[in-house]
Amino acid sequence: MRSIPSSGYCRAVRAPNSPFLGACRCLPVERTPVWFMRQAGRSLPEYRRLRGDGNILDAIAKPELAAELTLQPVRRYGVDAAILFSDIVVPLAAIGVGVEIVPGRGPVIDPPFRTPEDLSRLRPLEPDVDLAHVLETVRILTRELDVPLIGFAGAPFTLASYLIEGGPSRTFGRTKALMYGEPELWHQILDRLADIALATLKAEVEAGASAVQLFDSWVGVLSAADYASFVLAASRKVLEGVADLGVPRIHFGVGTGELLGLMSEAGADVVGVDWRVPLSVARGRIGAGKAVQGNLDPAICLAPVGAVIEETTKILADAGDQPGHIFNLGHGVLPETDPGVLARVVETVHDWKPAGLQSEAAG
């Protein structure tokens, strides 16, 4: 199935000459690195041909298929990192929580979490058994790739919101009601989810992943005070728990402009920024010594290519000359995106030279 021959890189992709890994560590790099969240997916015709209409969890369970789907956007776009083809609810499904990913809706949990008795459904994760298929995919990819592989896990808050709401939500009413009404139960749920996320990330790195991302997609529904009281400790447990593995840690959420400083405190090396906050502003909130990732609005990629390139250039300019910027979207690639537009974005990012370097070249 895979057309890229084994290259023998294995763990060598952690070398410091990777633009992506260098930028994660705020080191000077030869070019701004770029990758896209959901870069593998329905926007690619080759993905649609290969995946068909089957259940995504079934596809993830097939290492050869999952590896190929991971590789497709790397071949097409020439991005600087691959992200594992998987889903944040895979560990929950693996431990027996009733999870179904419904097309057009997302993860659905049946029955949802409502009482302390539901804690028993969150047994400890045994990665070598529960995630054997995912880890085999990682091992295949670290042999095949000549760019770093990003492993990932769902952050405790976002996973808890799915468990409590029973699926995606606009209001997160049940989640907040439990958080405020039963804080002891809330912290028990988040602590167990933190253990599951930590076990997942450790296993992915041990299998060969060169970086990890903690997805807290929906945490932006909280105030800064609520994040500090109800979420920060659990996220910190995950991110600090992988600190000794020596790989960059990325922390990402949507609508988190008011939370960026707290997310930085959770322990990441890189903080993802959505399109609502300029990167120059985000850097000030995140603090020195941390890289930023982002932050083109995915919807802009549906505009004419000239407009997309113009906005891409504005973001690159706003990121400034200082090291520590990974270009990405502010959320995932939309399914209706033209792959040719994303290819032009990658080309633009790779050709970009900060003003300081442009001046040197002109001299």
C-alpha positions in Angstrom: 0.0 0.0 0.0 2.8 2.5 0.9 4.8 3.9 -2.0 7.6 5.5 0.1 10.4 2.9 0.6 11.7 2.3 4.1 14.4 5.0 4.7 16.0 3.8 7.9 15.4 7.1 9.7 13.6 5.6 12.6 14.5 7.9 15.5 16.9 10.0 13.5 14.2 12.4 12.6 14.7 13.9 16.1 17.9 15.5 14.7 18.2 19.2 15.4 18.4 20.1 11.7 14.6 19.5 11.3 13.1 23.0 10.9 10.0 21.9 12.8 11.9 20.5 15.8 14.2 23.5 15.8 11.4 26.0 15.8 9.7 24.0 18.6 12.8 24.7 20.6 13.0 28.4 19.6 16.2 27.8 17.7 17.1 29.6 14.4 16.0 27.6 11.4 16.6 27.8 7.7 12.9 28.3 7.0 9.6 28.6 8.8 8.2 25.1 9.2 4.6 24.3 8.3 2.1 21.5 8.9 -1.7 21.5 9.1 -4.0 20.1 11.7 -6.2 17.5 9.9 -3.9 17.6 6.9 -4.9 14.0 6.3 -8.6 13.8 5.6 -11.5 14.5 3.3 -9.9 17.4 1.5 -7.6 14.9 -0.2 -9.0 12.9 -3.1 -6.5 10.1 -2.5 -7.8 9.9 1.1 -11.4 9.6 0.0 -10.5 6.9 -2.5 -8.6 4.9 0.1 -10.8 5.4 3.1 -14.1 5.0 1.4 -17.2 5.3 3.7 -16.1 3.0 6.4 -15.9 3.8 10.1 -12.9 5.9 11.0 -12.2 3.8 14.1 -11.9 0.8 11.8 -9.4 2.6 9.6 -7.3 3.6 12.6 -7.3 0.0 13.7 -5.4 -1.0 10.5 -1.8 0.1 10.9 -0.9 -0.2 7.2 -3.9 1.9 6.2 -3.4 4.4 9.0 0.2 4.8 8.1 -0.6 5.4 4.4 -3.3 8.0 5.4 -0.6 9.8 7.5 1.8 9.8 4.7 -0.5 11.2 2.0 -0.3 14.9 2.9 3.4 14.7 3.5 3.9 13.5 -0.1 1.4 16.0 -1.6 2.3 19.2 0.3 5.9 18.7 1.4 5.1 19.8 5.0 7.7 19.7 7.7 5.9 17.3 10.0 3.4 14.5 9.9 0.7 14.0 12.4 -0.5 10.5 13.3 -3.7 9.5 11.7 -5.8 8.7 14.7 -8.4 10.4 17.0 -8.4 11.7 20.5 -11.2 9.3 21.5 -9.3 6.2 20.5 -7.9 5.5 24.0 -11.5 5.8 25.4 -12.8 3.4 22.9 -9.9 1.0 23.6 -10.8 0.8 27.4 -14.4 0.0 26.7 -16.1 3.4 27.0 -19.0 3.3 24.5 -17.7 5.6 21.7 -19.0 6.0 18.2 -17.7 8.6 15.8 -20.8 9.7 13.9 -20.2 11.3 10.5 -21.1 14.9 10.5 -21.4 15.0 14.2 -18.3 13.6 15.9 -17.7 11.4 18.9 -20.9 10.2 20.7 -20.7 8.6 24.1 -23.5 6.2 25.1 -24.3 6.3 27.9 -22.8 9.6 28.9 -21.2 10.1 32.3 -23.6 11.3 35.0 -22.7 9.8 38.4 -19.7 8.8 40.5 -20.3 5.2 39.4 -19.3 6.1 35.9 -15.7 6.5 37.1 -15.3 2.8 37.0 -15.6 3.0 33.2 -12.2 4.9 33.1 -9.9 2.0 33.9 -6.1 2.6 33.5 -4.9 2.4 29.9 -2.5 -0.4 29.0 -1.0 1.0 25.8 0.8 -2.1 24.7 -2.5 -4.0 24.7 -5.1 -1.3 24.2 -3.3 0.8 21.6 -1.2 -2.0 20.0 -2.5 -1.0 16.5 -1.7 2.7 17.0 1.8 2.0 18.2 2.4 -0.3 15.2 1.3 2.6 13.0 3.9 4.8 14.7 6.6 2.3 14.2 5.8 2.0 10.5 5.8 5.7 10.1 9.1 6.3 11.9 10.7 3.9 9.4 9.0 5.6 6.4 9.1 9.3 7.2 11.9 11.8 6.6 10.1 14.4 8.7 9.2 14.3 12.4 6.0 12.4 13.4 3.7 14.2 15.9 1.9 11.9 18.3 -1.1 13.3 20.2 -3.8 12.8 22.8 -6.9 14.5 23.9 -6.6 16.9 26.9 -8.6 16.0 30.0 -11.1 18.8 29.7 -12.1 18.2 26.1 -12.4 14.4 26.7 -14.4 15.1 29.8 -16.8 17.3 27.9 -17.5 14.5 25.4 -18.1 12.0 28.2 -20.4 14.3 30.2 -22.3 15.8 27.3 -22.6 12.5 25.4 -21.1 14.2 22.3 -20.2 17.6 20.9 -21.9 20.6 22.5 -22.5 24.3 21.8 -23.2 25.3 25.4 -21.2 22.7 27.5 -24.0 23.1 30.0 -23.8 19.6 31.6 -20.1 19.8 31.7 -20.1 23.1 33.6 -22.9 22.0 35.8 -20.9 19.0 37.0 -17.7 21.0 37.2 -19.4 23.5 39.6 -21.9 21.2 41.3 -19.7 18.2 42.0 -16.1 19.5 41.9 -14.7 16.4 43.7 -16.1 14.1 41.0 -15.0 16.5 38.3 -11.4 16.4 39.5 -11.5 12.6 39.7 -12.7 12.4 36.1 -10.0 14.8 34.9 -7.3 13.0 36.9 -8.1 9.7 35.3 -8.3 11.2 31.9 -4.9 12.9 32.5 -3.4 9.4 33.3 -4.9 8.1 30.0 -3.5 11.0 28.0 -0.1 10.7 29.6 0.1 6.9 29.0 -0.9 7.5 25.4 1.7 10.1 24.7 4.5 8.2 26.5 3.7 5.1 24.4 3.7 7.1 21.2 7.1 8.6 21.9 8.5 5.3 22.9 7.3 3.9 19.6 9.1 6.6 17.7 7.1 9.9 17.7 9.3 12.9 17.6 6.9 15.4 19.2 3.5 15.4 20.9 0.5 17.6 20.8 -2.2 17.8 23.5 -5.5 18.8 21.9 -7.8 20.8 24.2 -10.0 21.8 21.4 -13.0 23.0 23.4 -11.4 24.5 26.6 -11.9 28.0 25.2 -15.5 27.9 26.6 -14.0 28.5 30.0 -13.0 31.7 31.7 -9.4 32.1 32.9 -10.5 31.7 36.5 -12.3 28.4 35.7 -9.3 27.1 33.7 -7.0 27.8 36.6 -9.3 26.2 39.1 -10.7 23.2 37.2 -8.3 22.3 34.3 -4.7 23.6 34.7 -3.6 20.9 37.1 -4.7 18.0 35.0 -3.2 19.5 31.8 0.0 20.1 33.7 0.1 16.5 34.9 0.1 15.4 31.2 2.6 17.8 29.8 5.0 17.7 32.7 4.7 13.9 32.7 6.4 13.7 29.3 9.0 16.3 30.0 11.7 13.7 30.6 11.2 12.1 27.2 13.0 15.0 25.5 10.5 15.7 22.7 8.7 19.0 22.0 5.3 19.4 23.6 2.6 21.4 21.9 -0.6 22.6 23.6 -3.5 23.6 21.5 -7.1 24.9 22.0 -9.7 26.9 20.1 -11.0 30.2 21.4 -8.2 30.3 24.0 -7.0 33.9 23.6 -7.7 34.7 27.2 -6.1 31.4 28.3 -2.8 31.5 26.5 -0.8 32.5 29.5 -2.3 29.7 31.6 -1.8 27.2 28.9 1.8 28.2 28.7 2.1 27.5 32.4 0.8 24.0 31.9 4.2 23.0 30.6 4.2 23.0 26.8 7.2 24.1 24.7 4.8 25.3 22.0 1.4 26.9 22.4 -1.0 26.7 19.5 -2.9 29.9 18.7 -6.2 30.1 16.7 -7.0 32.9 14.3 -8.6 35.2 16.8 -5.4 36.5 18.3 -2.5 37.9 16.3 0.8 36.0 16.8 2.5 39.2 18.0 -0.1 39.6 20.7 0.0 35.9 21.5 3.7 35.9 22.1 3.3 38.5 24.8 0.6 36.5 26.5 2.5 33.2 26.3 5.8 34.6 27.5 9.5 34.3 26.6 11.1 31.0 25.8 8.0 29.4 24.3 7.3 28.9 20.6 4.0 29.7 18.9 2.0 27.6 16.3 -0.6 29.0 14.0 -2.7 30.7 12.9 -4.4 31.1 9.6 -8.2 30.8 9.8 -9.2 27.5 8.0 -12.1 29.2 6.4 -9.8 31.7 4.6 -8.5 28.7 2.6 -11.8 28.6 0.8 -11.2 32.1 -0.7 -9.4 32.7 -4.0 -5.8 31.7 -3.8 -4.5 35.2 -4.0 -6.4 36.2 -0.9 -5.1 33.1 0.9 -1.5 33.9 0.1 -2.0 37.5 1.2 -3.3 36.4 4.6 -0.5 33.9 4.9 2.1 36.5 4.3 0.5 38.8 6.9 0.8 36.1 9.5 4.4 35.4 8.6 5.2 39.1 8.9 3.3 39.4 12.2 5.2 36.4 13.7 8.4 38.6 13.4 12.0 37.7 13.0 12.5 36.0 16.3 12.8 32.2 16.3 10.0 29.9 17.4 7.2 30.0 14.9 5.5 26.9 13.3 3.0 27.9 10.7 -0.3 26.1 10.9 -4.0 26.8 10.7 -5.9 28.1 13.7 -7.9 24.8 13.6 -8.2 21.8 11.3 -8.4 21.8 7.5 -12.0 22.0 6.3 -13.1 19.1 4.1 -14.0 21.3 1.2 -10.5 22.9 1.0 -8.8 22.7 -2.4 -5.5 20.8 -1.8 -3.9 23.1 -4.4 -4.5 26.1 -2.2 -2.7 24.4 0.8 0.2 23.5 -1.5 0.5 27.2 -2.4 0.5 28.0 1.4 3.3 25.6 2.0 5.3 27.1 -0.9 4.7 30.6 0.4 5.8 29.7 3.9 8.9 27.9 2.8 9.9 30.8 0.5 9.3 33.5 3.2 12.3 35.4 4.6 11.8 37.7 7.6 12.5 41.3 7.0 15.9 41.1 8.6 17.0 38.3 6.3 15.6 40.1 3.3 17.6 43.1 4.1 20.8 41.1 4.5 20.1 39.4 1.2 19.6 42.7 -0.5 22.9 44.0 0.9 
